[in-house]
Amino acid sequence: MVTSQDDCWELIFQKLREDDERDLDSISLVSRQFLSISNRVKLSLKVSDKTLPLLPNLLTRFLHIKSIVIGSDINKDIDGLVNQIARSGVLNLQAVRFQIRCCSTEPPRDGLRALGLNKKIKNYLKVLDCSGLCSMQDKDLVLIADSFPRIEELRLRTGTDKSNDVAARITDDGVDALASKLKELTKIVFKCGACFITDKSLISLSTNCVKLRKISLYISSRGPHYVTEDGINFMVQHSSNLTSLSLKLWSLRHSAFSFAIGNALANAKNLNSLTMTQELISDKRICLVVKACPPLRKLKLVGFGPKYPEIHGGLKFLLQACELTLEELTLRSWALSNTGISDLAHYLSNLTSIDLDGHFGLTSVTFYTLTKSCPLLEILMMTDSRGQEIDTFSPDHLHKNYRLRHLDISDNMWMNDTTLINFGQVCPNLQFLGVSRCRQLTNFGIGEVLRGCPVIRQLNIDCLEVSDIFERYSDHSVVNLKTLNAWGTQINDKGMAMIGNGCQNLQYLDIGYCHEVTEKGVMEVVRNCSRLRDINLIGCKKLSTNVLPQMVFSRLSRYGKLNRRSWLDMSE
């Protein structure tokens, strides 16, 4: 029951946080009361090189954060950073994620040990993502197991080992030590360039971690691995709570196969999510999944290429069996045609998300087919299709799909202004539109679709030959646009002025490597887009560092005070 004004505001801020937590930044500037409340409802913190000097103050200010992300640009003392977190007064830290770009980064062993000595963190930490730490060893797995016995989700990654140094690998010994102590583990992800675990690791996880629900094993084509179909068979049959299975075994030899994996899948009656790559996909195995009749909600099949006709019948059978439960479908790097999609579409009526990346035979026909056959569809990704497009719009395509919110059709050479405008007429409630590298598009086509889809919040037009997408519509305000990614376009000062006048709620702008933009254009946006938080100016040749103080003083003169938060992402 709400008992105070603060409680009311807190409920409102929580709702804003669900939409976009970054909206709390602006709210915190309104008053001391709003600052205090927004501090309480902020749940995540990303630490980058820019925020690192402020980390002690941030940890003191945001005592209720549940998730900390160590950002990809951190290149300093990771141990010291994690030690700061361990010594902080954070009350309920539940997730720590290392998303560091440099794979040579050593795990912060002293820092992890310090985290484990903090009783609150040791008791509450549920998620540890080490996917940004590529030099994990067996001793690190032992350290994790000893320090965080209540971990529920764990992500591990190893790089390709070229030194043949056994100590620099994750082996069965490390996994066994981990599995024997993490009794609460529900999800584990292995992402390996060189994987030195065997079936013994899978058997240990299945035997010791009885609550395990999600298992993901990804081994790249560059590295060896020693997991066989017998280990996968044991894992599936003996993990009674298993609901999600992801097998991306790129280097698996065909000669190693029996039908053990298929038999295991036939027993996987509780799966609601299944991911497999081409090395594991066959018509017979798909039919065995159908035999198990699992309540699949997510299905992801990757990389079958030109051999797709061999499994079309099995896939159709599976989609028919899962028609009432399947919500998300991903078919990547297949040789699907428009005809193939039309044949499958009869069984996709319950889908809310479809990802068809890398199908070299698809055109706009597939878009019209799916938006008509899938009335619940909210997300459609159809990128990197290289089909030969002919204008196929007809009276049959006059349907509307009001649910579609997210459309990514980037990297399609057949996409032109007419086709894009027709797409916009079909799905007028788009909030996200990605058309990057669709090089036939012009200012006219993008401007028309913005007019027809007035609730678009994010627009990606990277590497297009466009300069002023609002030129024909100077009286048209794109009030909902918050994010514009226009990296490598021909946008000039005139175009920037139109952005400033038409996109007054813009918050994030990327015009990196837009060589025609000068200080005049940048200042038009800064002065008119009062909610602007981040602008990327990397590679803009006609800009000098003098633009930075102009931007700062423009904001200072407008608001009478300087917002001390970092809102500029700029590099010379």
N, C-alpha and C positions, 0 to 999 in steps of 0.2 A: 504494500500500500504506500502511495506517495505521501510523504509527511512534510515536505518542505519545498521551497522554491528551488533550492539546489538540486533536489532529487528530480524535479521536473526537467530542469535544464540537462541534467546528466542523461536522462532517457533520450532527450532530443539529440544530444551530442553522440550518444551511442549509435543512433540511427545514421547520423552523418558519417560516423566512422565506418559503418558497414558499406556505405557507398564509396567513400574515398577517405582514408585516414588522414591524408594530407590536408583535407579541409579544416582540420583542427588547428592548423598553423595560423590561419587567418582569424579564427574565432578567439584564439588566445590573446590577440592584440586588443580586443574590445575593452576589457576591464580586468581588474584583479580577480573578481569573482569568476569570470569566464576562464581566465588563466588557470586558476586553481582547479576548476572542474575539468577542463580539457586535459590537464596533467594527469588527472585520475583515470580518465577513460582511454588514454593512449596505451595501446597494448604491444606495440612493436617498435623497435629501434634498429636502424641500419647504421653501422659504424663504417665510415670511409676515411681516407686520408684527410679530408677536409674537416670532418667532425672529430677526429682523434684528439686534438688539443682540448676540445670541450667535453670529452667523455666523462671526467669526474663530475662536472656540473650536471650533465644530462642524466647520469645515473642517480644523482641526488634528487633531481627534479622529477623524474618519471619513476616513482617507486613501484608502480603497479604493472610495469611492462612484463609481458609473458614470453616474448620472443626477441632475441637479439641476433642480427645478421652481421657477420664480419664480412664487409664488402670486398668486391673483386679487385679494388685498386689499393688495398692495404699492402704495403711492401716494407713495413717496419717490424719492430719487435712484437710478434704475435703473442709470445709468452707474457710479455709485460702487459699487453692489452687485456688478455684473459685474466691475469692476476688482478687488474683493476676491477673487473666485473666480479671476481670472487670476493673482493673486499668491500663491495658496495652494499648498500642497504636494500637492494631489490628484494621485494617480499615474496614474489610468486613466479620466479623465472621457470618456464616450462620447456623452452626450446632454445638451443644454440645452433646456429648454422654457419659453417665456414664456406663461403662462396668466393674463394680466392683464386684469381686467374693464374698466378704463377705456380706451376706444378712442382717446382723444386722446393716449395715451402715445406720445412720440417714441421711435423705436428708439435703444437705447443704443450709439451709433456708436463713441464712445471706448472703451466697455467691450468691444465686439466686436473692435475693433482690438487691444486689449490681450490678449484671449483668443487671437487669432491669433499674437501675438508669443511666447506661451508654447509652446515647441516640443512639449512633451508633449501639450498640449491640441490643438494644430494637427495632430499626427500621429494622435491617437486619436479625435477627435471625429467621430462618424458620423451623429448625428441633431441637427438644429437645427429647433425648432418655434417659428416666429414668429407663430403664429395669434392670440396675444394682443397683437400690435403692429399696429395698424390704419393706421398712417401711413407704411407702407413706400413707398420711392421707388426709382427706377432706380439711384441711387447706392448704395443699401443692398444691392441685389443684386450690384453690382460689388464692394462691400466684402466681402460674404459669400464670393463666388467667390475673391477674392484671399486671404482670411484662412483659409479652410477648404477647401482643394482636395480633401480626401478625404471630404467629406460624401457620405453615401449616401441619407439621407432629409431632405427639406426641406418645411416647411409655410409657406405665405405667405398673407397676408390683407390685403385693402384694404377700407376703409369706403366708403360712398357719398360721392362727391366733389361738394360743392355749390358749391365756389368756382371751378370751371373752371380751376384752376391746374394746368397741364400738368405742372409739376415735382413735384406731389404725387401722381403716379400711377405705377403700374407699366405700362410699355409694352413693345413688342417689343424695343427697344434694350436694356433691362435684362435681359429673359429671354435674349436672344441672348448677352449678355456672360456671363451665368450658365452657359448651356449649353455655351459654348465652353471653359470651364475645369473644370467639374465632371464629369470623365470617369468617376468612380465612382458617379454618381447612379443609384440604383435606384428611388426613389420620390419623387414630387413632388405636392403638393396645392396647388391654387389655390382660395381661398375669397374671393369678390369680391362686394361690394355694387355696385361700379361697375367693370367690367372693360374695360380699354383695350388689351388684347392682341388680336392678330388671328391668322389662320392661320399667319402667319410664325413666331410663337412656337412653335406646335406642330411645325412643320416643323423648326425649329432644334433643339428638344429631341429629336425622333426621329432626326435626322441626327447630332447630336454626342454624345448620351448613349446609347451603344449598349447599356449594361447596364440601361437603364430597364425595370422590371418592373411598376410600379404608377403609374398616372396618375389623378388625381382633379381634375375641373374643376367647381366649384360657383359658379354665378352666380345671385344672388337676383333676384326679380322686380322689385326696385326700380331696378336699374341697367341700363344698356345693355351690349351686348357685340358684338364684331365677329368672333366665331368662326363659321365656316360648316361645313356638312357636308363640304366639300372638305378642310378642315384636319383634321377628325376622321378622314376616310377615309385621308388620307396618314399620319397618326400611327399608326393601327392597322396599316396595311399595311407600314410601314417600321420599326416597333419589334418586332424579331424575338423579343425576350425578354419581350414584354408578357404578363403573366398576370392582371393586375387592372385593370379599366377602370371608372371611376365618372364618369358624365355627369349632372350636375344642372343643366340649362340651362333654368331656369324662364322666361326671357324670349325664348326662341327663337320666331321667327315661323313659323307654319305655311307661309306663302308661300315661305319660304326652302328648303323641303325638295325634294330629289329623292330618289332611292333610294340615294344615295352612302353614307349611314351604314349602311343595311342591307347594302349590298354589302361594306362594310368589315367588318361583323360576320360576314358569311359567310366571310371570310378569317381570322377570329380563332380559329384552331384550338387555341391554347394557353391560352385564358382559363380560370382557375379561379374568378374572382370578377367579377361584372358587376352594376353599379348603373345604373339609368336612371329618369328621371322621365317624367311623362305626355306631355310634349312630344315625346319620342323614341319612345314605345311605340306600336306598331301590330301588328296581327295578322301582316302580311306580314314585318315586321322580325323578330318573334319566330321565325317560320318559317325565316328566313335564318340565325338563330343556330343553330337545330336542324340546318340543313344543314351548318354548320361542325363540328358535333358536338364542341364543346369539353368538356374534363373539368371542368365547373362544380362547385365545392364550395359557393360562396356566390352566392345570387341575391337581389337587392334591387330591387323595383319600387315606385315611390312615386307616389301622387297621381293615380290614374286616375279615381277618383270614380264617378259614375253611368254612365260609358261602358264599365264593365267587361265587360258582355255582348259587346261588339264584339271583345274579345280572349280570351274564355274558351277558345275552341277552340285558339288558338295557344299559350296558356299551358299548357293540358293536354298538348298535343303536346310542348312543351319539357320539362315535368316528367317525362313518360314517357321522353324521350330521355336525361335526366340522372338517372334514378332510382337508378342504382347509385353515382353519385359525389356527388350533392347532399347536403350536410350541414346547411346553414344557409339558411333561407328567410325573407325579409322582404317582406311585402305591406302597405304602409301607405296609409291613407286611400283605400281602395277601397270599393266597394259590394258586397262579398261577402256572401252569405247562408249559412245553415247548409247548404242544399242544394248550393250551389257548393263549399263546403269538402268535403262528403261526396263529390262527384264527383272532386275532386282528390286526396283522401286515399289513393286506391289507389296513387299513385305517390310517396308520401312516406315509405315504410317505413324509409329509411336516415337520415332527418333526426334531428339532435341538438338543433337550435334552430329555433324558429318565432316570428316577431314579426308579430302581426296587429293592430297599433295602428290605431284609428280606423275600424273597419268597423262601420257603423251598423246592420247587420242580424244580428249574431252573438249567440248566447245560449249557455247551458250545453251545448246539443246539440253545438256545435263542440268544446268541451272533451272531452266523452266520445268523440267521433269520433276526435280526434287522439291522445288518450292510448291508445286501443285500436289505431289503425292505425299508430302510430309507436312501436314497442317500444323504440327507442334514444333516445327524446326525453328531454333533460335540462333544457332551457330552453323555457318557453312564456310568451309575453307576449301578452295579449289584453285590452288596455286601451281605455277610451273606446268601448265598444260600447253602442248604444242600442236594442237589440232588445227586444221585449216578451216577457218571460220567463213561462213556465208551468212548473210543477214537472214536469220530464220524466224524472225518475229512474225507471228500470225495471230488471228483471232483466238486461237486456242491458248495463247499466252497472256490473255487479258485478265487472268486471275490475280488476286491479291493475297499476299502472305503477310499478315500484320504482326506475326510473332517474331519474324526474323530480325534479330538485333545486330548480329555480327557477321559481316561478309568480307572475306579476304580473297581477292582474285588477283593478287600480285603475280608478276612474272608471266603474264599471258600475252603473247605477241598478237593474238587475234582480237584482243579487247580494243574497241574503238569508241568514239563518242556516241554513236547511235546505240550500240549494244549496252553501254553503261547507262544511258538515259532510260532505255527499256527496262534494265534491271531495277533502277530506282522506282519506276512505276509499279513494279510488282511488289516491292518491299519498302513501303514509304516510311516505316518506323525504324529504319536503321539507326544505330547509335555508333557503330564502328564500321569504317570502310577502308579497306586496304587495296590500293591500286598501284603500288610502287613498281617501277620498271615496266609498266604497260605503255610502251613507247609511242603508240599511236594516239594516245589521249591528248587532248588540247585543253586550253582554258575553258572553251565552250562546254565541253562534255562534263568536266568536273563542276563548273559553275551551275549547270543545269541540274545535276544530281543533288547538289547542296540545296538548291531551291525546292526540289521535289521531296527531299528527305530532311525536313527542318530540325529533327532532333539528333542529328549526327553530333557526337561528342568528341570523336577522335577520327582524324583523317590522315592517312599515310600516302604520300605522293612522292616518295624518294625517287630521284633520278629520272624525273619526267622533264620533257622539254616545255615546261610551262613557266610563265613569268607573272601572270596576274589572273588568278582563278576567279576573282571577283570583278573583273573589269567591266563586264556587261551588266552588272547588277549593283551599281554603286548605292542604290536605294535599299538594298537587301541586307539586313543584319543577321549574321549567323550567330544568334545569341547563345546557342547551346554548345558551340565548339569550344572545347577545353584544351585539346591537344592537336597540334599540327606538326607532323613530321615531313619536312620538305627538303631533306638533305640532298645536295647535289642537283638542285633544280636551277632554272634560269630566273628565279625571282629577283627582281630589282627593287630600287627605292620606291617606284610607283606601286609595285605590288605590295611592298611592306606598308605603305601608307593605307592601301585598301584593307590590309589585314588589321591595322590599327583602328580604322574606322568601322569595319564590319564585324570584328571578332572581339568585342570589348570584354568578354568573359574568358578570353584565352589565358591559360595558365602555363602551358608547356609548349615551347616553340623550338624546333630544330631546323636551323638553316645553315648547318655546317657545309662548307665548300660551295656556298652560293656566291660566286665570284663577282656578281654584279651589285651586291649589297654594300652600301657605304654607311658612314655614321649617321647620315641624314635619315636613311630608312630605318635603322635600328631605333633611333630616338623617336620616330613616329609611333612605333609599336610600344616602346617603354612608356611614353607619355599617355597614350590612349588606352592601353590594356592594363587597367589598374590592378587586376588580379594576377598578372604575370609573375610566376615564381622562378621558372627555369628557362634559360635561353642558351642554346648551343651555337657558338660562333666560330667553332674550330674551322680553320682553312679558308675563312673569308678574306681573300687577298687584299681587298680595298679597305680593310679596317686596320686601325692601329690601336695600341693600348690606351690611347687618349679617350676612346669611347667609354672605358670603364668608369672614370670619375664623372663623366657626363651623365651616365645612367644613374649613378649613386646620388648625385646632387639633384637630378630630376625628381627622384623619389623623395628626397629630403625636403625639397621645396614644396612638394605636393602635400605631404602628410605632416610636415613640421617636425618630424623626428625620423631617425634612421632605423629601419628594421634590421636588427643585428643578425637575423638568421641568414644563412647562405642561400641565396636564391639564384645565383648566377653560376652557370657551368661554362666557363670560357677558357680557352687556351690560345696562346699566340700562334 
